[in-house]
């Protein structure tokens, strides 16, 4: 049986955004506690852990791991001691191993990632068909709408594996263009963060930018066979109401931060951005 990430009505996209907004408001007010005491560090970690636990219960392990990574990045930038974050990561490894190896479909995803040709018609089917899509695209692709893999062979072609369809229809040139677009988004998001008029705007822009680019890299890595299948969408490109709405919402937040920078001090904004 071929396994894939089914479309399920969930609130994981919105939940991750709300946690980022929470951390963006919490960190500036409690920055000294984060940097100076274990108790101050454990308070936001408890909130993030609770959110991740709810995502795992959904089940949505991919969203839980990306949320944990984004939260860790925000806390590290806020001054949290690296040894605290490293300790949490090490303590989480046995739990993650249990969650992966004791759940049948997750275990099969890991085994398929390690050797998809061992079971090409079952657990390895997705990644093999994704490779075929990239190979069929060549350098310049088959043309818009000419993908064959999306019709009968590639599961979840409109969501999880949309990047494979882009590779087949637009070739290596198209995939490099998409990658460059997300690199540009990451760069401009950091510019907005460093130019933000307050610390809330800085951490909000940082969290949003990290979330979008990390999710994009995971999705593209899955399609290329560099990561196990996770079921994460490609922001702004994959089909899906929740994903698209939240992606547009966070892009709007970044644009608002950019507007605030230019409105308050347009000359100084250009000077600050020139340093990034």
C-alpha positions as CSV (number, residue, x, y, z in Angstrom):
1,X,0.0,0.0,0.0
2,X,1.4,3.4,-0.9
3,X,1.5,5.8,2.0
4,X,1.2,9.5,1.8
5,X,0.2,12.6,3.8
6,X,-3.6,12.8,3.5
7,X,-5.2,16.1,3.4
8,X,-6.6,16.6,6.9
9,X,-8.5,19.7,8.1
10,X,-6.1,20.9,10.8
11,X,-4.8,24.0,12.5
12,X,-1.1,23.2,12.5
13,X,-0.3,26.1,10.2
14,X,-2.1,28.6,12.4
15,X,-0.8,27.0,15.6
16,X,2.9,27.5,14.5
17,X,2.2,31.1,13.6
18,X,0.6,31.8,17.0
19,X,3.6,30.3,18.8
20,X,5.9,32.5,16.8
21,X,3.8,35.6,17.7
22,X,3.8,34.5,21.4
23,X,7.6,34.1,21.4
24,X,8.1,37.4,19.6
25,X,6.2,39.1,22.4
26,X,7.6,37.1,25.3
27,X,11.3,37.2,24.4
28,X,11.8,41.1,24.4
29,X,10.1,41.3,27.9
30,X,11.9,38.4,29.4
31,X,15.3,38.5,27.6
32,X,17.3,38.7,30.8
33,X,15.6,35.7,32.3
34,X,16.3,33.7,29.1
35,X,20.0,34.5,29.2
36,X,20.5,34.2,32.9
37,X,18.4,31.4,34.4
38,X,17.2,27.9,33.6
39,X,13.8,28.7,35.0
40,X,13.4,31.6,32.6
41,X,14.3,29.3,29.7
42,X,11.9,26.5,30.7
43,X,8.8,28.7,30.7
44,X,8.7,29.4,26.9
45,X,10.0,25.8,26.3
46,X,7.0,24.5,28.2
47,X,4.6,26.4,25.9
48,X,6.4,25.3,22.8
49,X,6.5,21.7,24.0
50,X,2.8,21.7,24.7
51,X,2.1,23.0,21.2
52,X,4.4,20.3,19.7
53,X,2.7,17.6,21.7
54,X,-0.7,18.6,20.3
55,X,0.7,18.6,16.8
56,X,2.1,15.1,17.4
57,X,-1.2,14.0,18.6
58,X,-2.9,15.1,15.4
59,X,-0.6,13.4,14.1
60,X,1.7,15.9,12.4
61,X,5.3,15.2,13.2
62,X,6.7,17.4,10.4
63,X,5.0,20.5,11.7
64,X,6.0,19.7,15.3
65,X,9.7,19.4,14.4
66,X,9.7,22.6,12.3
67,X,8.0,24.5,15.1
68,X,10.6,23.2,17.6
69,X,13.4,24.3,15.2
70,X,12.0,27.8,14.7
71,X,11.5,28.3,18.4
72,X,15.0,27.1,19.1
73,X,16.4,29.6,16.6
74,X,14.4,32.5,18.1
75,X,15.5,31.6,21.7
76,X,19.1,31.2,20.6
77,X,19.1,34.7,19.0
78,X,17.4,36.0,22.2
79,X,20.5,35.0,24.2
80,X,19.5,31.6,25.6
81,X,22.5,29.6,26.5
82,X,23.4,27.0,23.8
83,X,23.9,24.3,26.5
84,X,20.3,24.6,27.5
85,X,19.1,24.1,23.9
86,X,21.6,21.3,23.3
87,X,20.4,19.6,26.5
88,X,16.8,19.8,25.4
89,X,17.7,18.4,22.0
90,X,19.6,15.4,23.5
91,X,16.9,14.6,25.9
92,X,14.4,14.6,23.0
93,X,16.3,12.1,20.9
94,X,15.0,8.9,22.7
95,X,11.4,10.2,22.5
96,X,11.8,11.0,18.8
97,X,13.3,7.5,18.2
98,X,10.3,5.9,20.0
99,X,7.8,8.1,18.0
100,X,9.4,7.1,14.7
101,X,10.3,3.4,15.2
102,X,7.1,2.4,17.0
103,X,4.7,3.9,14.5
104,X,4.4,1.8,11.4
105,X,4.1,4.4,8.6
106,X,6.9,6.6,10.1
107,X,9.2,3.6,10.3
108,X,8.5,2.6,6.7
109,X,9.2,6.2,5.6
110,X,12.6,6.1,7.2
111,X,13.4,2.7,5.7
112,X,12.2,3.9,2.3
113,X,14.4,7.0,2.6
114,X,17.4,4.7,3.3
115,X,16.7,2.3,0.5
116,X,13.6,3.1,-1.7
117,X,14.6,0.4,-4.2
118,X,14.0,-2.3,-1.7
119,X,10.3,-1.9,-2.0
120,X,9.7,0.2,-5.2
121,X,6.0,-0.5,-5.5
122,X,5.1,0.2,-1.9
123,X,7.1,2.3,0.6
124,X,9.7,3.5,-1.9
125,X,7.1,4.4,-4.6
126,X,6.8,8.1,-3.8
127,X,10.5,9.0,-3.9
128,X,11.2,6.9,-7.0
129,X,8.4,8.6,-8.9
130,X,9.7,11.9,-7.7
131,X,13.1,11.1,-9.1
132,X,11.5,10.0,-12.4
133,X,9.8,13.4,-12.5
134,X,13.0,15.3,-12.1
135,X,14.8,13.1,-14.6
136,X,12.0,13.5,-17.2
137,X,12.3,17.3,-16.9
138,X,15.9,17.5,-17.9
139,X,17.4,21.0,-18.1
140,X,14.4,22.9,-19.5
141,X,11.4,20.7,-18.7
142,X,8.5,19.2,-20.6
143,X,6.5,22.5,-20.6
144,X,3.7,24.0,-18.6
145,X,1.0,21.4,-17.9
146,X,2.9,18.6,-19.6
147,X,3.8,16.6,-16.6
148,X,3.0,12.9,-16.9
149,X,3.9,11.9,-13.3
150,X,1.2,14.1,-11.8
151,X,-1.6,12.3,-13.7
152,X,-1.3,8.7,-12.5
153,X,2.1,8.0,-10.8
154,X,3.2,10.7,-8.3
155,X,1.1,10.7,-5.1
156,X,0.2,14.0,-3.6
157,X,1.5,15.8,-6.6
158,X,-0.5,19.0,-5.9
159,X,0.7,19.3,-2.3
160,X,3.7,17.4,-0.9
161,X,5.4,16.8,-4.3
162,X,4.6,19.9,-6.2
163,X,8.3,20.7,-6.4
164,X,8.8,17.4,-8.4
165,X,6.1,18.5,-10.8
166,X,7.9,21.9,-11.2
167,X,11.1,20.0,-12.0
168,X,9.3,17.9,-14.6
169,X,7.5,20.8,-16.3
170,X,10.3,23.4,-16.0
171,X,13.4,21.4,-15.6
172,X,16.5,22.2,-13.7
173,X,16.1,25.9,-14.6
174,X,12.7,26.0,-13.0
175,X,13.8,24.3,-9.8
176,X,16.8,26.6,-9.5
177,X,14.5,29.6,-10.0
178,X,12.2,28.4,-7.2
179,X,15.2,27.8,-4.9
180,X,16.5,31.3,-5.7
181,X,13.1,32.8,-4.9
182,X,13.1,31.3,-1.4
183,X,16.7,32.4,-0.9
184,X,15.6,35.9,-1.8
185,X,12.7,35.6,0.6
186,X,15.1,34.6,3.3
187,X,17.4,37.5,2.6
188,X,14.6,40.1,2.4
189,X,13.0,38.7,5.6
190,X,16.3,39.1,7.5
191,X,16.6,42.7,6.1
192,X,13.1,43.4,7.5
193,X,14.0,41.8,10.8
194,X,17.3,43.8,11.3
195,X,15.5,47.0,10.3
196,X,12.4,46.5,12.5
197,X,11.6,49.5,14.7
198,X,11.2,47.4,17.8
199,X,12.3,44.1,19.2
200,X,8.9,42.5,18.7
201,X,9.1,43.2,15.0
202,X,12.6,41.8,14.9
203,X,11.7,38.5,16.5
204,X,8.4,38.3,14.6
205,X,10.2,38.8,11.2
206,X,12.9,36.4,12.2
207,X,10.5,33.7,13.2
208,X,8.3,34.1,10.1
209,X,11.3,34.1,7.8
210,X,12.9,31.0,9.5
211,X,9.5,29.1,9.3
212,X,8.9,29.8,5.6
213,X,12.4,29.0,4.4
214,X,12.9,26.0,6.7
215,X,9.6,24.5,5.5
216,X,10.5,25.2,1.9
217,X,13.9,23.5,2.3
218,X,12.3,20.4,4.0
219,X,9.8,20.1,1.2
220,X,12.4,20.4,-1.5
221,X,14.7,18.0,0.3
222,X,11.9,15.4,0.5
223,X,11.2,15.7,-3.2
224,X,14.9,15.3,-4.0
225,X,15.2,12.3,-1.7
226,X,17.5,14.1,0.7
227,X,15.1,13.8,3.6
228,X,12.4,11.3,4.7
229,X,8.9,12.0,3.6
230,X,7.3,14.6,6.0
231,X,4.1,15.8,4.4
232,X,5.0,19.5,4.6
233,X,3.7,21.7,1.9
234,X,5.8,24.1,-0.2
235,X,4.8,27.6,1.0
236,X,2.9,29.7,-1.6
237,X,3.0,26.9,-4.1
238,X,1.3,23.8,-2.7
239,X,-2.5,23.4,-3.0
240,X,-4.3,23.8,0.3
241,X,-6.4,26.4,2.0
242,X,-4.7,26.4,5.4
243,X,-1.2,26.5,4.0
244,X,-1.9,29.2,1.4
245,X,-3.9,31.5,3.7
246,X,-1.3,31.4,6.5
247,X,1.6,31.8,4.1
248,X,-0.1,34.9,2.6
249,X,-0.8,36.1,6.2
250,X,2.8,35.9,7.3
251,X,4.0,37.6,4.1
252,X,1.6,40.4,4.9
253,X,3.2,40.7,8.3
254,X,6.7,41.0,6.8
255,X,5.4,43.7,4.4
256,X,3.9,45.5,7.3
257,X,7.2,45.5,9.2
258,X,8.9,46.8,6.0
259,X,6.3,49.5,5.8
260,X,6.9,50.6,9.4
261,X,10.6,50.8,8.7
262,X,10.2,53.0,5.6
263,X,7.5,55.2,7.2
264,X,9.4,55.9,10.4
265,X,12.9,56.7,9.0
266,X,13.2,55.9,5.3
267,X,16.8,57.3,5.0
268,X,18.1,55.4,8.0
269,X,16.3,52.3,6.8
270,X,18.3,52.3,3.6
271,X,21.5,52.7,5.5
272,X,20.7,49.8,7.8
273,X,19.7,47.5,5.0
274,X,22.9,48.3,3.1
275,X,24.8,46.7,6.0
276,X,22.9,43.4,5.8
